[in-house]
Amino acid sequence: MPRYFLRGSLEHPSFRLPEIHAIAELFGFEVRVISEAPEKGIIIVDVDHEEHIEHLLERGILVFFACELYAHAKSYEELQESMRARVAEGVLEPHMDKRWKISVECVNNHATDKRSLEVINSFGWIGLRGKIDLKKPECELVVLEDYKYVTIHTKEARLERDGHFQEVYFGRRIGFSRARPLITALEVKSRAFFGNTSMESEMGLLMAGQACPAPGKIMYDPFVGTGSCLYGVAHWGSLVIGSDIDARQFRGKEKGKDIVPGIMRSAKQYGIDQRFLDNMCFDITHGPWRRGGVLDAIITDPPYGVRAGAKRLGKASTRKRVLRDEPFLLEDGTYAHQNPDYIPPSKPYELVDLAKDLVQLARYLLVPGGRLVFFLPTVTDEYDEVDIPVVEGMKELKWGEGSVQSFGRWGRRLITMVKTAQDDGPRPNFGDHSDLLAEKEPGHHRFAQKYFKSSRGSGEATPSSGVTTPAPRDDVDTVAEGVEKVHV
């Protein structure tokens, strides 16, 4: 296999391998990861054809650029020696007559112009026959120095560190990521409709990548909110459906036949409104689904209960009052639930039950091979692999320690599961899953209470929206021109 290196983002390093493997799965090619350290910005991979690298550049959110790898070493002396052997093998022969340039780049550093020129001149012996073209070269050779991350406060310290890298790589640039610009294009604060719990665009795109979106696929978010999880998959061609127990989450404050729902205004802003099949208001435990095996993926960020507890339809049982199980008749002879302004009662939805129900729902609604992608919050010290809900016919996909967005004492773990069963299975009953607590209490059990207890003790604040939002689901309270202000 030809060998390549990817210049990867140092943000969210635990998401890099899952992203690479999801892209390979989507486009049907094999990728072998040779070297990938979370603290380094270089990922070395083997693939059969260069076009597979193009697929990684097309979808890779955490990839800056990719190069064909010719040599790498701990010093320039070793690199020069390795490159002389590779040139003798004829590795550069197809590019000798092309217009060319050599670039010197760094990870966690910025090389001075003087030293960059010295590095470029040191490879003059290669003897490229084409003309130099600094603007539009046909062949761009890249020297990439990888430095350890350190905090530097003075120019003198930076200059002293320059040249003392961990490793240096030499290769031919294949191209730059065509997906990373989407982070800015889908930025939360530029949307026509967003809320203070809207997920930041980068994390939404990373979730979308795990769902393997493509034209013709149908994907669903059962806790759609302001739609952050759906814009990415819709951009990549999938048809999408959203639902929420409170329509104001995706509709906005205004009502009326001529009012365009807020989520649709944002979709139109991005030119993907034709891919939004519908947005519906219902509780997933009382959903309208009449058959299973209809969805290619479920992608969602369920409510955590940090700012507002998760809810489901029904009345909470108390010792003081016996729950009524028959309709309530009003004085005018009509039933309360037939009133146009009737708001059905709701009760708390424990996160342990929600997570289990979500996996069961995916088992029922997904086609064989379909994916479930969702975030599961947890107290960092209490997390255990057995916390992931286990349902027959559903399998977790995991690389390394898994994808975790950490906020210190707590974090959220991106869970990707695939449906291995070939049948739809039974319709979920959405019952009580207290039996899951019998042997071990999952790290996400009573997460909100643990979160607030930890925050009061440490003075931690809830992370803000649009940066690294924990995305608890509650009211939207954003004041900006052209933005809805929604209260629930």
Backbone torsions as a table, in degrees:
resi	resn	phi	psi	omega
1	MET	NA	136.2	172.4
2	PRO	-62.1	150.0	-176.4
3	ARG	-111.5	139.1	-177.8
4	TYR	-135.1	158.8	170.6
5	PHE	-124.6	141.9	179.6
6	LEU	-107.8	132.9	171.5
7	ARG	-84.5	104.3	-174.8
8	GLY	-97.2	156.5	176.6
9	SER	-72.5	143.8	175.9
10	LEU	-87.9	-5.1	172.8
11	GLU	-82.5	136.9	178.3
12	HIS	53.3	53.3	-176.9
13	PRO	-61.3	-27.6	-179.1
14	SER	-72.1	-8.7	178.8
15	PHE	-93.6	-7.0	-172.0
16	ARG	-69.6	-49.9	-179.1
17	LEU	-63.8	-45.8	176.6
18	PRO	-57.4	-37.3	178.9
19	GLU	-64.6	-45.4	-179.5
20	ILE	-61.5	-45.8	-178.1
21	HIS	-69.1	-33.5	177.5
22	ALA	-66.3	-40.3	178.1
23	ILE	-65.0	-42.2	178.0
24	ALA	-62.4	-39.9	178.3
25	GLU	-64.8	-42.5	-178.3
26	LEU	-63.6	-45.1	-175.3
27	PHE	-94.4	0.5	171.5
28	GLY	72.1	44.0	175.3
29	PHE	-132.0	161.9	-179.3
30	GLU	-95.7	135.1	176.6
31	VAL	-128.7	134.6	178.6
32	ARG	-117.6	117.6	-179.3
33	VAL	-84.3	117.1	-177.5
34	ILE	-87.3	-41.4	-176.8
35	SER	-148.9	127.6	177.5
36	GLU	-157.2	104.5	176.9
37	ALA	-109.8	130.5	-176.0
38	PRO	-54.5	-33.5	-176.6
39	GLU	-83.6	-4.2	-178.8
40	LYS	-108.9	152.1	-178.6
41	GLY	-94.4	12.6	-176.6
42	ILE	-118.4	131.8	175.7
43	ILE	-123.6	121.8	179.9
44	ILE	-100.9	127.2	-177.3
45	VAL	-133.8	156.1	171.9
46	ASP	-114.2	130.8	172.5
47	VAL	-137.7	162.7	-175.5
48	ASP	-73.9	-38.5	-173.4
49	HIS	-135.7	153.3	179.8
50	GLU	-63.8	-28.2	179.5
51	GLU	-61.9	-26.3	177.4
52	HIS	-68.6	-34.0	174.3
53	ILE	-65.3	-35.8	176.8
54	GLU	-61.9	-36.4	176.8
55	HIS	-64.4	-40.1	177.5
56	LEU	-64.4	-36.7	178.0
57	LEU	-72.5	-29.1	180.0
58	GLU	-70.4	-35.2	-174.4
59	ARG	-115.6	-12.3	-171.9
60	GLY	-73.9	110.0	177.6
61	ILE	-76.5	-33.4	-177.0
62	LEU	-99.1	19.3	178.1
63	VAL	-115.4	126.3	176.4
64	PHE	-84.7	-50.9	177.8
65	PHE	-157.5	171.6	-179.4
66	ALA	-135.0	146.5	179.0
67	CYS	-136.0	148.4	167.8
68	GLU	-73.2	128.1	-174.9
69	LEU	-86.7	122.6	176.3
70	TYR	-99.6	-40.1	-178.5
71	ALA	-164.4	155.4	171.5
72	HIS	-150.3	150.7	-174.2
73	ALA	-159.5	174.4	179.6
74	LYS	-87.0	-15.8	-179.0
75	SER	-146.5	164.8	178.9
76	TYR	-70.0	-29.7	177.6
77	GLU	-62.1	-46.2	178.7
78	GLU	-67.6	-37.0	-179.8
79	LEU	-65.5	-43.6	178.9
80	GLN	-60.6	-42.5	179.9
81	GLU	-63.1	-44.1	179.5
82	SER	-65.6	-39.7	-178.5
83	MET	-69.0	-34.6	177.1
84	ARG	-61.8	-38.7	178.1
85	ALA	-67.9	-40.3	-179.1
86	ARG	-68.7	-39.6	177.9
87	VAL	-64.5	-38.2	177.4
88	ALA	-63.4	-28.9	177.3
89	GLU	-75.2	-12.9	179.4
90	GLY	89.9	20.1	-176.1
91	VAL	-64.6	-27.1	-179.1
92	LEU	-99.6	-0.5	-175.3
93	GLU	-57.1	-40.0	179.2
94	PRO	-64.5	-12.9	-174.3
95	HIS	-117.4	5.5	-173.1
96	MET	-64.2	-31.5	-175.9
97	ASP	-99.8	5.7	-179.1
98	LYS	-85.2	157.8	171.6
99	ARG	-65.3	136.1	-170.2
100	TRP	-141.2	167.0	171.0
101	LYS	-154.7	159.4	174.2
102	ILE	-120.4	130.1	179.4
103	SER	-115.3	141.9	174.8
104	VAL	-112.0	119.7	-177.7
105	GLU	-130.2	162.4	-176.0
106	CYS	-136.7	154.3	168.7
107	VAL	-107.6	123.9	-179.4
108	ASN	66.4	28.2	177.3
109	ASN	-165.2	168.0	174.6
110	HIS	-135.1	114.1	-177.7
111	ALA	-71.8	143.3	176.3
112	THR	-70.0	155.4	-179.9
113	ASP	-61.2	-39.0	-178.6
114	LYS	-62.4	-47.7	-178.3
115	ARG	-70.3	-34.4	177.2
116	SER	-59.9	-42.9	179.1
117	LEU	-64.8	-38.2	178.0
118	GLU	-63.4	-40.5	178.9
119	VAL	-64.9	-44.3	-179.8
120	ILE	-61.1	-46.3	-179.2
121	ASN	-64.8	-27.4	-178.5
122	SER	-68.2	-15.9	177.9
123	PHE	-103.0	17.8	179.2
124	GLY	-63.0	-24.0	-179.2
125	TRP	-65.0	-16.1	-178.7
126	ILE	-60.2	-35.9	173.9
127	GLY	72.9	44.4	176.0
128	LEU	-62.8	134.1	-173.6
129	ARG	-89.9	-17.8	-179.0
130	GLY	-74.5	175.5	179.4
131	LYS	-83.1	152.3	175.0
132	ILE	-76.1	131.9	178.7
133	ASP	-139.3	102.8	-175.5
134	LEU	-80.1	-16.4	-176.4
135	LYS	-96.0	-49.2	-177.8
136	LYS	-133.1	67.2	-179.1
137	PRO	-72.9	147.7	173.5
138	GLU	-81.0	-24.8	178.7
139	CYS	-136.1	115.7	177.6
140	GLU	-112.2	115.9	176.5
141	LEU	-90.7	136.3	-173.7
142	VAL	-120.5	129.2	169.9
143	VAL	-106.0	116.0	-175.1
144	LEU	-117.7	118.5	178.7
145	GLU	-98.0	130.4	-178.5
146	ASP	-107.8	116.6	-178.3
147	TYR	-108.3	153.0	172.9
148	LYS	-73.5	142.0	-179.0
149	TYR	-73.9	125.5	173.9
150	VAL	-141.0	155.5	177.7
151	THR	-89.8	123.8	-177.9
152	ILE	-122.8	131.5	-175.5
153	HIS	-109.6	-11.6	-176.7
154	THR	-128.8	154.4	177.7
155	LYS	-65.4	-36.6	-179.5
156	GLU	-62.3	-42.0	180.0
157	ALA	-66.2	-36.1	178.9
158	ARG	-67.4	-43.3	179.8
159	LEU	-65.6	-36.1	179.2
160	GLU	-67.0	-32.2	-178.4
161	ARG	-81.1	-24.1	-175.1
162	ASP	-57.0	126.2	179.6
163	GLY	98.2	-11.7	-179.5
164	HIS	-98.9	68.2	-175.5
165	PHE	-88.9	167.8	175.1
166	GLN	-79.9	-41.4	-178.0
167	GLU	-158.1	154.7	179.5
168	VAL	-128.6	140.6	-174.9
169	TYR	-122.5	147.8	177.4
170	PHE	-129.9	129.4	-179.4
171	GLY	-164.3	179.7	178.9
172	ARG	-107.2	125.6	-176.4
173	ARG	-68.2	128.0	175.0
174	ILE	-87.2	-41.2	179.5
175	GLY	167.0	177.0	178.5
176	PHE	-103.2	158.9	178.6
177	SER	-63.6	132.4	175.4
178	ARG	-97.2	-0.4	-179.2
179	ALA	-98.8	-31.1	-176.9
180	ARG	-59.4	-34.0	176.4
181	PRO	-58.9	-19.2	178.5
182	LEU	-65.4	-25.5	179.3
183	ILE	-59.2	-42.7	178.1
184	THR	-77.4	-40.5	-177.8
185	ALA	-61.9	-34.3	-178.3
186	LEU	-103.1	19.4	-177.7
187	GLU	-55.5	136.7	-173.1
188	VAL	-57.5	-47.4	-172.6
189	LYS	-69.2	-12.3	178.5
190	SER	-95.3	-0.2	-177.6
191	ARG	-77.9	154.1	175.8
192	ALA	-70.0	-24.9	-177.1
193	PHE	-145.6	120.5	177.5
194	PHE	-155.4	170.9	-179.7
195	GLY	-135.6	175.4	-177.7
196	ASN	-77.3	-1.7	173.4
197	THR	-114.7	10.3	178.1
198	SER	-65.0	134.4	-178.8
199	MET	-71.0	140.2	178.8
200	GLU	-60.3	148.9	-170.8
201	SER	-61.8	-39.0	-178.0
202	GLU	-62.2	-45.3	-179.4
203	MET	-68.6	-36.1	176.5
204	GLY	-62.8	-37.7	178.5
205	LEU	-71.5	-35.2	176.6
206	LEU	-65.5	-38.9	174.8
207	MET	-63.1	-44.5	-179.1
208	ALA	-59.1	-40.5	179.9
209	GLY	-60.9	-36.1	179.8
210	GLN	-68.5	-23.0	179.2
211	ALA	-80.6	-7.5	-179.5
212	CYS	55.1	56.8	-179.1
213	PRO	-70.0	148.0	178.9
214	ALA	-162.6	158.1	178.6
215	PRO	-55.3	136.2	178.1
216	GLY	94.2	-14.3	178.6
217	LYS	-84.1	151.9	178.0
218	ILE	-114.9	126.0	-177.2
219	MET	-128.1	148.3	-168.6
220	TYR	-134.4	138.2	174.0
221	ASP	-118.4	108.8	-177.8
222	PRO	-76.7	-9.9	175.2
223	PHE	-128.2	62.4	-163.8
224	VAL	-67.5	-34.1	-179.5
225	GLY	55.5	-126.5	179.4
226	THR	-90.0	6.4	170.0
227	GLY	92.4	10.8	-173.5
228	SER	-58.2	-32.3	-177.4
229	CYS	-77.9	-16.0	-172.9
230	LEU	-97.5	-22.6	-175.2
231	TYR	-63.5	-38.9	-179.3
232	GLY	-66.2	-48.1	-178.4
233	VAL	-66.9	-34.0	177.2
234	ALA	-68.6	-37.6	177.7
235	HIS	-58.8	-37.0	-178.7
236	TRP	-88.7	17.0	167.3
237	GLY	105.3	-10.8	-176.6
238	SER	-76.5	151.2	171.1
239	LEU	-87.0	140.7	-171.8
240	VAL	-128.8	152.4	176.5
241	ILE	-133.1	140.7	177.1
242	GLY	-130.3	151.3	174.4
243	SER	-146.2	157.3	177.7
244	ASP	-156.2	152.0	179.8
245	ILE	-70.5	-21.2	177.9
246	ASP	-122.9	112.1	-176.2
247	ALA	-63.9	-23.7	-179.5
248	ARG	-64.9	-20.4	178.3
249	GLN	-62.9	-41.7	-178.5
250	PHE	-104.3	-15.5	-177.7
251	ARG	-90.3	-43.6	-173.3
252	GLY	106.5	-176.4	-174.0
253	LYS	-77.0	-36.0	-173.4
254	GLU	-75.0	152.1	177.6
255	LYS	-125.9	165.2	177.9
256	GLY	130.9	156.3	-177.2
257	LYS	-65.8	-32.1	-175.6
258	ASP	-91.9	1.0	-178.7
259	ILE	-82.9	126.5	177.3
260	VAL	-85.0	124.7	178.7
261	PRO	-54.0	143.8	-177.5
262	GLY	-55.9	-40.8	-178.7
263	ILE	-63.5	-31.0	179.5
264	MET	-77.4	-29.0	176.0
265	ARG	-66.5	-40.7	176.8
266	SER	-66.3	-40.2	179.0
267	ALA	-62.7	-40.3	178.3
268	LYS	-67.1	-36.5	177.0
269	GLN	-57.9	-36.0	-179.5
270	TYR	-91.7	-0.8	178.9
271	GLY	73.9	25.8	-177.4
272	ILE	-124.4	15.1	-176.5
273	ASP	-63.1	-27.7	179.5
274	GLN	-70.3	-12.7	179.2
275	ARG	-95.0	-3.4	175.0
276	PHE	-89.6	104.0	-176.9
277	LEU	-67.7	-44.7	179.6
278	ASP	-174.6	161.5	171.6
279	ASN	-126.5	129.2	-171.5
280	MET	-125.4	154.4	179.6
281	CYS	-110.6	108.1	173.5
282	PHE	-165.6	162.4	175.3
283	ASP	-85.9	132.0	-175.2
284	ILE	-62.9	-22.9	178.4
285	THR	-78.8	-9.6	175.4
286	HIS	-131.0	45.3	-175.2
287	GLY	-74.1	164.4	-177.6
288	PRO	-89.3	5.3	-175.3
289	TRP	-63.3	127.1	-178.5
290	ARG	-103.4	-12.3	177.9
291	ARG	-153.1	162.1	-179.6
292	GLY	-104.5	-174.7	177.3
293	GLY	65.3	38.4	-175.8
294	VAL	-116.3	-11.1	-174.5
295	LEU	-114.7	145.1	176.5
296	ASP	-87.2	-24.4	178.7
297	ALA	-162.1	149.8	169.1
298	ILE	-118.7	123.3	-177.5
299	ILE	-129.9	123.6	-173.2
300	THR	-159.5	158.3	173.1
301	ASP	-121.0	91.1	-172.4
302	PRO	-67.8	161.7	-179.6
303	PRO	-68.1	139.6	-177.9
304	TYR	-100.0	-25.8	-177.0
305	GLY	91.0	15.2	-179.9
306	VAL	-75.4	-48.4	179.0
307	ARG	-100.5	-29.1	175.0
308	ALA	-153.1	135.5	-176.3
309	GLY	-69.0	149.8	175.0
310	ALA	-64.8	144.6	-177.0
311	LYS	-127.1	153.7	170.6
312	ARG	-140.6	157.6	-178.1
313	LEU	-65.6	146.0	180.0
314	GLY	128.6	170.5	179.3
315	LYS	-108.3	137.3	178.0
316	ALA	-73.2	132.9	-179.3
317	SER	-76.7	137.4	176.4
318	THR	-129.8	161.7	179.5
319	ARG	-76.4	-26.5	-174.4
320	LYS	-79.8	-22.8	-172.2
321	ARG	-136.3	135.2	175.8
322	VAL	-85.3	129.0	-177.2
323	LEU	-70.2	136.7	177.6
324	ARG	-81.5	135.5	-179.5
325	ASP	-112.2	12.2	177.0
326	GLU	-121.4	157.4	180.0
327	PRO	-60.2	149.9	179.8
328	PHE	-94.1	123.2	-177.3
329	LEU	-92.8	124.7	179.1
330	LEU	-81.8	170.0	-178.1
331	GLU	-64.8	-27.9	-179.1
332	ASP	-82.8	4.1	176.7
333	GLY	91.2	0.6	178.2
334	THR	-102.6	159.5	178.2
335	TYR	-85.9	147.3	-176.2
336	ALA	-58.8	-39.0	-175.1
337	HIS	-73.2	-8.3	177.4
338	GLN	-91.3	-6.1	179.0
339	ASN	-70.7	133.5	-179.3
340	PRO	-57.6	-28.4	-178.6
341	ASP	-94.5	10.5	-177.0
342	TYR	-67.1	131.8	175.4
343	ILE	-114.2	114.2	-177.3
344	PRO	-64.1	145.5	179.1
345	PRO	-68.8	153.0	178.8
346	SER	-132.7	160.7	-179.6
347	LYS	-135.2	161.1	-179.1
348	PRO	-59.4	146.0	-179.6
349	TYR	-119.1	98.8	-178.3
350	GLU	-59.5	136.5	-174.8
351	LEU	-60.6	-33.1	177.3
352	VAL	-62.1	-44.1	178.1
353	ASP	-66.5	-42.4	-178.6
354	LEU	-60.4	-46.0	-177.8
355	ALA	-62.8	-44.3	179.2
356	LYS	-64.0	-43.9	179.7
357	ASP	-62.6	-38.1	-179.0
358	LEU	-63.2	-42.8	178.9
359	VAL	-67.5	-38.7	177.3
360	GLN	-65.1	-39.9	177.9
361	LEU	-63.2	-40.9	178.0
362	ALA	-63.9	-40.5	177.7
363	ARG	-57.3	-34.2	-177.6
364	TYR	-83.9	-44.0	-170.5
365	LEU	-88.2	-24.9	-175.2
366	LEU	-77.7	150.8	169.9
367	VAL	-76.6	159.4	175.6
368	PRO	-55.7	130.1	-176.5
369	GLY	88.4	-5.4	178.0
370	GLY	-69.0	159.9	-174.1
371	ARG	-117.7	144.6	170.8
372	LEU	-112.5	124.8	-178.9
373	VAL	-126.7	120.4	-179.7
374	PHE	-154.9	158.5	176.7
375	PHE	-93.7	139.5	176.9
376	LEU	-125.1	111.2	179.8
377	PRO	-75.5	153.6	-179.7
378	THR	-159.3	151.3	170.5
379	VAL	-74.8	123.7	-170.2
380	THR	-52.1	-46.7	-175.4
381	ASP	-73.0	-13.9	-174.7
382	GLU	-105.2	-3.5	-175.6
383	TYR	-70.4	142.1	175.3
384	ASP	-143.5	149.0	-178.5
385	GLU	-57.6	-28.5	-179.0
386	VAL	-72.9	-5.5	177.8
387	ASP	-68.5	-22.8	-179.2
388	ILE	-68.8	126.3	-179.2
389	PRO	-57.4	135.3	-179.7
390	VAL	-106.2	122.3	177.6
391	VAL	-133.8	131.9	178.4
392	GLU	-57.2	132.3	179.4
393	GLY	91.9	-2.4	177.3
394	MET	-123.0	133.3	-176.6
395	LYS	-127.5	134.1	177.7
396	GLU	-78.6	136.4	173.6
397	LEU	-100.5	125.4	-174.0
398	LYS	-148.2	137.8	175.7
399	TRP	-124.4	129.0	-178.5
400	GLY	64.0	-135.0	-179.1
401	GLU	-86.6	1.8	-179.2
402	GLY	92.1	170.1	-178.0
403	SER	-93.0	116.1	-176.1
404	VAL	-129.1	130.3	170.8
405	GLN	-103.7	110.5	-171.6
406	SER	-94.9	139.5	173.4
407	PHE	-120.6	26.9	179.6
408	GLY	98.6	-106.8	-177.4
409	ARG	-73.7	-17.0	176.3
410	TRP	-138.4	166.2	179.7
411	GLY	-159.1	178.1	175.0
412	ARG	-127.4	137.0	-174.2
413	ARG	-108.4	126.5	178.3
414	LEU	-82.1	116.0	-178.2
415	ILE	-101.4	127.0	174.4
416	THR	-119.6	123.5	179.9
417	MET	-126.3	149.5	179.1
418	VAL	-120.5	142.7	178.0
419	LYS	-82.4	114.3	179.2
420	THR	-93.6	-19.0	-179.9
421	ALA	-69.8	149.9	179.8
422	GLN	-97.4	-7.1	179.0
423	ASP	-114.9	170.0	-179.9
424	ASP	-77.8	-26.5	-178.1
425	GLY	75.0	-178.2	-178.3
426	PRO	-73.1	153.8	175.1
427	ARG	-67.3	133.1	-177.6
428	PRO	-59.1	142.7	178.5
429	ASN	-97.4	-10.1	177.3
430	PHE	50.1	47.4	-178.6
431	GLY	-87.5	-168.7	179.1
432	ASP	-80.6	129.4	-178.5
433	HIS	-111.5	34.0	-179.5
434	SER	-62.8	-18.0	178.4
435	ASP	-64.1	-21.6	179.2
436	LEU	-66.5	-19.7	-177.7
437	LEU	-90.6	-2.8	-173.8
438	ALA	-64.5	-47.6	-176.2
439	GLU	-90.3	-42.5	-178.7
440	LYS	-151.2	137.0	178.3
441	GLU	-81.9	118.3	-179.5
442	PRO	-60.4	153.4	-179.1
443	GLY	-63.4	-18.5	179.9
444	HIS	-98.0	2.9	178.0
445	HIS	-69.0	131.1	-177.1
446	ARG	50.3	45.0	-174.6
447	PHE	-60.8	-42.9	-176.9
448	ALA	-60.6	-43.9	179.5
449	GLN	-62.2	-42.0	179.1
450	LYS	-66.0	-38.3	-178.8
451	TYR	-63.3	-48.9	-177.6
452	PHE	-68.5	-34.9	176.9
453	LYS	-63.8	-42.0	178.7
454	SER	-67.1	-40.9	-177.6
455	SER	-66.4	-40.0	179.4
456	ARG	-65.2	-32.6	-178.5
457	GLY	-78.9	-26.3	-174.3
458	SER	-110.4	-11.1	-176.4
459	GLY	77.6	13.3	-180.0
460	GLU	-70.0	146.2	176.2
461	ALA	-106.6	159.0	176.5
462	THR	-67.9	127.5	178.8
463	PRO	-55.1	142.2	-175.4
464	SER	-80.6	159.9	-179.2
465	SER	-71.8	151.0	175.3
466	GLY	80.9	-1.4	176.9
467	VAL	-117.3	-75.7	173.3
468	THR	-139.8	59.1	-174.5
469	THR	-62.0	131.7	173.1
470	PRO	-73.0	-6.7	175.3
471	ALA	54.9	43.6	167.4
472	PRO	-65.0	151.1	-170.5
473	ARG	-105.1	115.1	172.1
474	ASP	-153.8	-131.7	-175.0
475	ASP	-78.1	157.2	174.0
476	VAL	-105.3	119.7	-174.1
477	ASP	-134.3	63.2	-175.8
478	THR	-111.1	129.0	179.4
479	VAL	-113.1	111.8	177.5
480	ALA	-161.9	158.5	-178.6
481	GLU	-62.5	127.5	178.1
482	GLY	78.6	10.9	-177.5
483	VAL	-116.1	136.0	179.6
484	GLU	-68.2	147.8	169.2
485	LYS	-115.0	111.8	-171.0
486	VAL	-115.7	135.6	175.5
487	HIS	-123.2	135.7	177.5
488	VAL	-128.0	NA	NA
